[in-house]
Amino acid sequence: MTRKTEVVPTADALKIIADFSKDMGTIAELSVLGERIVAGLSQLLRVSHAALFLLDKEKDIYHLACSRGFIPDTALPSCIPAHHEIPAFLSRCQSSVVRAGTGEERGGTLSPGMQATLESWHAEVCVPLITKNRLIAFCLMGTSPGNDFPILDQADLLMVLAQNAANALDNALLYEDLRRSQTLMRRTDRLRSLETIAGGFAHEIRNPLTSIKTFIQLAPERKDDPEFIREFSKVVIDDVHRIERLIQEILDYARYMEPKLTEEDLNEIVSSCLYFVEVKADSCGIMIERELAPDLPRVMLDRQQIKQVILNLLLNAMDAMSERGGFLKVRTHRLTKPSGEVWVQIEVEDTGTGIPESNLDHIFDPFFTTKHYSGEHEGTGLGLTIAHQIIQEHHGNIQVSSKEGVGTTFYVNMPAAPRSSAGQPTGEL
């Protein structure tokens, strides 16, 4: 029985091409792109089911990226080795292939084994996606009984769609490779830092362990000396608290903290953090001044992580002024890069003791601290390291300026959430 061929009208086909090409230039997410490719090819050829297999270079396989219309789903393998005869054939012939017996012959001669394989996969046509002479993906498609492929009539248009799809996939794969490389670099840097942290932890924990050990050794002989027990117990408790803080901060730093991003009002988060420190500031004779930009754009951020950064900067500023009081100034700004990209900035300024110029290059290093006094607030030297890591994960940066005897200012910069009506920035980076 001769199958009925349904040809897509040229005007409709051209619209399909135009819409498809537009989407190929705007979709960046690989999964969404794969779905759109399958939909576009299916629409052009009027097929009932289709599946996209995407190259995984590391594993040397083509994995099933997405599919539609296949019943049952088990008709398709989850992955196909790159050396399998189907992708190997597509890589050689670099043109669409129609299985024999579908009413058309195209793309060279398939072996009986390949014919049988395609039939078992319910596939009657294969469309290779080639870029830089490399098969990066291919699409398997089939029709319901009684329909046929207008592939010969749409061959040139199919080639256009396939090339656009291949180029878009190649760009998306390059982006994914870059993203994975950046993630790997961040994790590698973190592991290198952990080596420094291990050495720093051993150094920092030695003193409190020595005092605890001394107390344990002397306690049996001095147990009847209430002054000794009272004074040394206070030292031991402080040292235990210090060890606990060290352990917690090391765990916080070592943990891979991928932000859970939501669109937030940064002014509201800053105000919330200031609320928590107002009582302590008042008790230390510190006056808080705030200037929050009314036109501040919203930001994609992890609310709890950014609060941790802001609170760390506020508490550090107050510690620098705790002995003599002073002014804590917190400002937010809307900024722009020369490219026109809108950013936001949090500025935390104190009138404290300042940081020596020789130390400015090291303040984000693990276990670097200027808080060397004993007690509950002795610095562990990880607070700014963790803050720096968090802001990096938000694709931002922290800058600092300081002058001894005058004060210190930290600047936290982050990109604003994309908005179609962002308006004109009021400052410059």
C-alpha positions as CSV (number, residue, x, y, z in Angstrom):
1,M,0.0,0.0,0.0
2,T,1.3,3.4,-0.9
3,R,1.6,5.8,2.0
4,K,0.1,9.2,1.7
5,T,2.7,12.0,1.7
6,E,1.7,15.2,3.5
7,V,3.9,18.1,2.3
8,V,4.2,21.1,4.6
9,P,3.3,24.2,2.5
10,T,6.4,26.4,1.7
11,A,5.0,29.4,3.5
12,D,4.5,27.4,6.7
13,A,7.9,25.7,6.3
14,L,9.6,29.1,6.0
15,K,7.8,30.3,9.2
16,I,8.9,27.2,11.0
17,I,12.5,27.9,9.9
18,A,12.3,31.6,11.0
19,D,10.8,30.8,14.4
20,F,13.3,27.9,14.9
21,S,16.3,30.1,13.9
22,K,15.2,32.8,16.3
23,D,14.9,30.4,19.2
24,M,18.3,28.8,18.4
25,G,19.9,32.2,19.0
26,T,18.1,32.9,22.4
27,I,18.0,29.6,24.2
28,A,21.0,28.9,26.4
29,E,19.9,26.0,28.6
30,L,20.9,22.7,27.1
31,S,17.7,20.8,28.1
32,V,15.4,23.5,26.8
33,L,17.4,23.7,23.6
34,G,17.1,20.0,23.1
35,E,13.4,20.0,23.5
36,R,13.1,22.9,21.0
37,I,15.2,21.1,18.4
38,V,13.1,18.0,18.7
39,A,9.9,20.1,18.4
40,G,11.2,22.0,15.3
41,L,12.4,19.0,13.4
42,S,9.1,17.1,14.2
43,Q,7.1,20.1,13.1
44,L,8.9,20.4,9.7
45,L,8.6,16.7,8.9
46,R,5.2,16.1,10.5
47,V,6.4,13.1,12.5
48,S,4.6,11.5,15.4
49,H,7.6,10.7,17.5
50,A,11.2,11.9,17.8
51,A,14.3,11.7,20.0
52,L,17.6,13.6,20.3
53,F,20.8,11.8,21.2
54,L,23.6,14.2,22.4
55,L,27.3,13.5,22.4
56,D,29.1,13.1,25.8
57,K,32.7,13.5,24.9
58,E,34.1,12.3,28.2
59,K,32.2,9.0,28.1
60,D,32.4,8.7,24.3
61,I,28.6,8.0,24.0
62,Y,25.5,9.6,22.7
63,H,23.0,9.9,25.5
64,L,19.2,10.3,25.1
65,A,18.7,14.0,25.8
66,C,15.0,14.2,25.2
67,S,12.2,12.5,23.3
68,R,8.5,12.9,22.5
69,G,5.8,10.6,21.3
70,F,7.7,7.3,21.7
71,I,5.4,4.5,23.0
72,P,6.7,2.7,24.8
73,D,9.7,4.7,26.0
74,T,11.6,1.5,26.4
75,A,11.8,1.3,22.6
76,L,14.9,3.6,22.8
77,P,18.2,2.9,24.5
78,S,19.3,5.4,27.1
79,C,22.7,5.8,25.5
80,I,24.5,4.7,22.3
81,P,28.3,4.2,22.0
82,A,30.0,6.6,19.7
83,H,31.4,3.7,17.7
84,H,27.9,2.2,17.2
85,E,27.2,1.6,13.5
86,I,24.3,4.2,13.4
87,P,26.2,7.2,14.6
88,A,29.4,6.0,12.8
89,F,27.4,5.9,9.5
90,L,25.8,9.3,10.1
91,S,29.2,10.8,10.9
92,R,30.5,9.5,7.6
93,C,27.6,10.3,5.3
94,Q,26.7,13.6,7.1
95,S,23.2,13.7,5.6
96,S,19.7,12.6,6.7
97,V,19.1,8.9,6.3
98,V,15.7,7.3,5.6
99,R,15.2,3.6,6.4
100,A,14.4,1.4,3.4
101,G,10.7,0.5,2.9
102,T,9.4,4.0,3.9
103,G,8.8,5.1,0.3
104,E,12.0,7.1,-0.1
105,E,15.7,6.4,-0.5
106,R,18.2,8.9,0.8
107,G,21.6,9.2,2.5
108,G,23.3,6.1,1.2
109,T,22.8,2.4,1.7
110,L,22.1,1.1,5.2
111,S,23.2,-2.4,6.1
112,P,20.6,-5.0,7.0
113,G,21.8,-4.8,10.6
114,M,21.3,-1.0,10.7
115,Q,17.9,-1.4,9.0
116,A,16.9,-3.8,11.7
117,T,18.2,-1.6,14.5
118,L,16.3,1.5,13.3
119,E,13.1,-0.7,13.0
120,S,13.6,-1.9,16.6
121,W,13.9,1.8,17.7
122,H,10.7,2.7,15.8
123,A,12.8,5.1,13.8
124,E,12.4,5.7,10.0
125,V,14.6,8.7,9.6
126,C,17.9,9.9,11.1
127,V,19.0,13.5,11.0
128,P,22.6,14.2,11.9
129,L,23.6,17.5,13.6
130,I,27.1,18.2,12.3
131,T,29.4,21.1,13.4
132,K,33.1,21.4,12.6
133,N,32.9,18.1,10.7
134,R,31.9,16.4,13.9
135,L,28.6,14.6,14.8
136,I,27.6,16.3,18.1
137,A,24.0,14.9,18.1
138,F,21.4,13.1,15.9
139,C,17.7,12.9,15.9
140,L,15.7,9.7,15.3
141,M,12.1,10.2,14.0
142,G,9.2,8.1,13.0
143,T,5.6,8.4,11.9
144,S,2.3,6.8,12.7
145,P,1.2,4.0,10.3
146,G,-0.2,5.4,7.0
147,N,1.9,8.6,6.9
148,D,5.1,9.2,5.0
149,F,8.0,11.7,5.2
150,P,8.1,14.6,2.8
151,I,11.9,14.5,3.3
152,L,12.8,14.8,-0.4
153,D,10.6,17.9,-0.7
154,Q,12.0,19.5,2.4
155,A,15.6,18.4,2.1
156,D,17.1,21.9,1.8
157,L,14.9,23.3,4.6
158,L,15.8,20.3,6.8
159,M,19.5,21.0,6.2
160,V,19.0,24.6,7.4
161,L,17.2,23.5,10.5
162,A,19.8,20.8,11.2
163,Q,22.7,23.2,10.8
164,N,21.1,25.9,13.0
165,A,20.4,23.2,15.6
166,A,24.0,21.9,15.4
167,N,25.5,25.4,15.8
168,A,23.2,26.2,18.8
169,L,24.0,22.9,20.5
170,D,27.8,23.4,19.9
171,N,27.6,26.8,21.6
172,A,25.5,25.4,24.5
173,L,27.9,22.5,25.0
174,L,30.9,25.0,25.0
175,Y,29.0,27.0,27.7
176,E,28.4,23.9,29.7
177,D,32.1,22.9,29.5
178,L,33.1,26.4,30.6
179,R,30.7,26.3,33.5
180,R,31.9,22.9,34.6
181,S,35.5,24.1,34.3
182,Q,34.8,27.2,36.4
183,T,33.1,25.0,39.0
184,L,36.1,22.6,39.0
185,M,38.5,25.5,39.3
186,R,36.6,26.8,42.3
187,R,36.5,23.4,43.9
188,T,40.3,23.0,43.2
189,D,41.0,26.4,44.8
190,R,38.9,25.4,47.8
191,L,40.9,22.1,48.2
192,R,44.1,24.0,47.9
193,S,42.8,26.4,50.6
194,L,41.9,23.4,52.8
195,E,45.6,22.5,52.8
196,T,46.3,25.9,54.2
197,I,43.4,25.6,56.6
198,A,44.7,22.3,57.9
199,G,48.0,23.9,58.8
200,G,46.3,26.9,60.3
201,F,43.9,24.8,62.3
202,A,46.8,22.8,63.8
203,H,48.5,26.1,64.7
204,E,45.4,27.8,66.1
205,I,44.2,24.9,68.1
206,R,47.6,24.2,69.8
207,N,47.3,27.1,72.4
208,P,43.8,26.3,73.6
209,L,44.6,22.6,73.8
210,T,47.7,23.4,75.8
211,S,45.7,25.4,78.4
212,I,43.1,22.6,78.6
213,K,45.8,20.0,79.1
214,T,47.5,22.2,81.8
215,F,44.2,22.6,83.7
216,I,43.6,18.8,83.6
217,Q,47.1,18.1,84.9
218,L,46.9,20.7,87.7
219,A,43.3,20.2,88.7
220,P,43.9,17.1,91.0
221,E,46.6,19.1,93.0
222,R,44.7,22.4,93.0
223,K,41.1,21.1,93.4
224,D,40.8,22.8,96.8
225,D,42.0,26.2,95.5
226,P,38.7,28.0,94.5
227,E,40.5,30.9,92.9
228,F,42.5,28.6,90.7
229,I,39.4,26.6,89.7
230,R,37.4,29.8,89.0
231,E,40.1,31.5,86.9
232,F,41.3,28.5,85.0
233,S,37.8,27.3,84.3
234,K,37.0,30.6,82.6
235,V,40.1,30.2,80.4
236,V,39.2,26.6,79.5
237,I,35.6,27.5,78.6
238,D,36.9,30.3,76.4
239,D,39.3,27.9,74.7
240,V,36.6,25.3,74.2
241,H,34.4,27.9,72.6
242,R,37.2,28.9,70.3
243,I,37.8,25.3,69.2
244,E,34.0,25.0,68.5
245,R,34.1,28.1,66.4
246,L,37.1,27.0,64.5
247,I,35.5,23.6,63.6
248,Q,32.2,25.2,62.6
249,E,33.9,27.8,60.4
250,I,36.1,25.2,58.8
251,L,33.0,23.1,58.0
252,D,31.3,26.2,56.5
253,Y,34.3,26.9,54.3
254,A,34.9,23.3,53.2
255,R,31.2,22.7,52.3
256,Y,30.5,23.5,48.6
257,M,28.0,26.3,49.1
258,E,26.1,26.6,45.8
259,P,23.7,29.5,46.4
260,K,19.9,28.9,46.2
261,L,19.0,32.0,44.3
262,T,15.8,34.0,44.6
263,E,15.1,37.5,43.5
264,E,15.5,39.8,46.6
265,D,15.4,43.4,47.7
266,L,18.9,44.0,49.0
267,N,17.9,47.1,51.0
268,E,15.5,45.0,53.0
269,I,18.2,42.5,53.8
270,V,20.6,45.2,54.8
271,S,18.0,46.8,57.1
272,S,17.3,43.4,58.7
273,C,21.0,42.9,59.4
274,L,21.3,46.4,60.9
275,Y,18.3,45.7,63.2
276,F,20.2,42.7,64.7
277,V,23.3,44.8,65.5
278,E,21.7,48.0,66.8
279,V,21.7,47.0,70.5
280,K,25.3,46.0,70.4
281,A,26.2,49.2,68.6
282,D,24.4,51.3,71.1
283,S,26.2,49.6,74.0
284,C,29.6,50.3,72.4
285,G,28.8,54.0,71.7
286,I,28.7,53.4,67.9
287,M,26.3,55.5,65.8
288,I,24.8,53.9,62.8
289,E,24.2,55.9,59.7
290,R,22.4,54.4,56.7
291,E,21.9,55.6,53.2
292,L,19.9,53.1,51.1
293,A,19.4,53.9,47.5
294,P,15.7,54.2,46.7
295,D,16.2,53.0,43.0
296,L,18.2,49.9,43.9
297,P,17.5,47.1,41.5
298,R,16.6,43.6,42.8
299,V,19.3,40.9,42.9
300,M,19.3,37.2,42.4
301,L,20.9,35.9,45.6
302,D,20.9,33.4,48.5
303,R,19.3,35.4,51.3
304,Q,20.9,33.6,54.2
305,Q,24.4,33.6,52.7
306,I,24.3,37.3,51.9
307,K,23.0,38.0,55.4
308,Q,26.0,36.1,56.7
309,V,28.3,38.3,54.6
310,I,26.7,41.5,55.7
311,L,26.6,40.6,59.4
312,N,30.2,39.5,59.3
313,L,31.2,42.9,57.9
314,L,29.1,44.8,60.4
315,L,30.4,42.9,63.4
316,N,34.0,43.3,62.2
317,A,33.4,47.0,61.9
318,M,32.0,47.3,65.4
319,D,34.9,45.2,66.8
320,A,37.3,47.7,65.2
321,M,35.5,50.6,67.1
322,S,34.5,48.8,70.3
323,E,37.1,50.4,72.5
324,R,36.4,54.1,71.6
325,G,33.1,54.1,69.7
326,G,32.6,55.8,66.4
327,F,30.4,55.8,63.3
328,L,29.2,52.9,61.3
329,K,28.0,54.0,57.8
330,V,26.1,51.6,55.6
331,R,25.2,52.6,52.1
332,T,23.8,50.9,49.0
333,H,24.4,52.1,45.5
334,R,23.1,51.4,42.0
335,L,26.2,51.1,39.7
336,T,26.9,50.4,36.1
337,K,29.8,48.9,34.2
338,P,31.1,50.5,31.0
339,S,29.2,47.8,29.1
340,G,26.0,49.1,30.6
341,E,25.5,46.1,32.9
342,V,23.7,47.1,36.1
343,W,25.3,46.1,39.4
344,V,24.5,46.9,43.1
345,Q,26.9,47.8,45.8
346,I,26.9,47.5,49.6
347,E,29.3,49.9,51.3
348,V,30.2,49.3,55.0
349,E,32.4,52.0,56.5
350,D,33.8,52.3,60.0
351,T,35.9,54.8,61.9
352,G,37.9,52.2,63.7
353,T,41.6,51.4,64.0
354,G,42.1,50.6,60.3
355,I,44.1,47.9,58.7
356,P,47.9,48.3,58.0
357,E,48.6,48.5,54.2
358,S,50.8,45.5,54.5
359,N,47.9,43.4,55.7
360,L,45.3,44.5,53.0
361,D,46.4,41.8,50.5
362,H,45.9,39.1,53.1
363,I,42.7,39.8,54.8
364,F,40.8,37.2,52.8
365,D,43.4,34.5,53.4
366,P,42.4,31.6,55.7
367,F,43.3,32.2,59.3
368,F,44.6,35.7,58.8
369,T,43.2,37.8,61.6
370,T,44.0,41.1,63.4
371,K,41.9,40.0,66.4
372,H,44.6,38.5,68.6
373,Y,43.0,39.3,72.0
374,S,41.7,36.4,74.1
375,G,38.1,35.7,75.0
376,E,34.7,35.1,73.3
377,H,35.4,37.4,70.3
378,E,38.9,36.3,69.5
379,G,39.2,36.1,65.7
380,T,39.4,32.8,63.9
381,G,40.5,34.3,60.6
382,L,37.9,32.6,58.5
383,G,35.0,35.0,58.5
384,L,36.2,37.2,55.6
385,T,37.5,34.1,53.8
386,I,33.9,32.6,53.9
387,A,32.4,36.0,52.9
388,H,34.7,36.3,49.9
389,Q,33.8,32.8,48.8
390,I,30.1,33.5,49.1
391,I,30.3,36.6,47.0
392,Q,32.4,34.8,44.4
393,E,29.6,32.2,44.2
394,H,27.2,35.1,43.5
395,H,29.5,36.2,40.6
396,G,30.4,39.3,42.5
397,N,33.5,40.7,44.3
398,I,34.6,42.3,47.6
399,Q,36.9,45.3,47.6
400,V,38.5,47.0,50.7
401,S,40.2,50.3,51.4
402,S,41.6,51.3,54.8
403,K,43.9,53.8,56.6
404,E,45.4,53.2,60.0
405,G,43.8,55.3,62.7
406,V,41.0,56.5,60.3
407,G,38.9,53.5,59.4
408,T,38.1,50.8,56.9
409,T,35.5,50.6,54.1
410,F,34.3,47.3,52.5
411,Y,32.5,47.3,49.1
412,V,30.4,44.3,48.2
413,N,29.5,44.3,44.4
414,M,27.0,42.0,42.8
415,P,25.2,41.9,39.4
416,A,21.6,43.0,39.4
417,A,18.8,40.7,38.4
418,P,18.1,41.0,34.6
419,R,15.2,43.3,33.9
420,S,13.7,44.5,30.7
421,S,13.1,48.0,32.1
422,A,16.1,48.5,34.3
423,G,16.4,52.2,33.6
424,Q,19.6,54.2,33.6
425,P,22.2,53.5,36.3
426,T,23.1,56.4,38.6
427,G,26.8,55.5,39.3
428,E,29.8,53.8,37.7
429,L,32.0,50.9,38.6
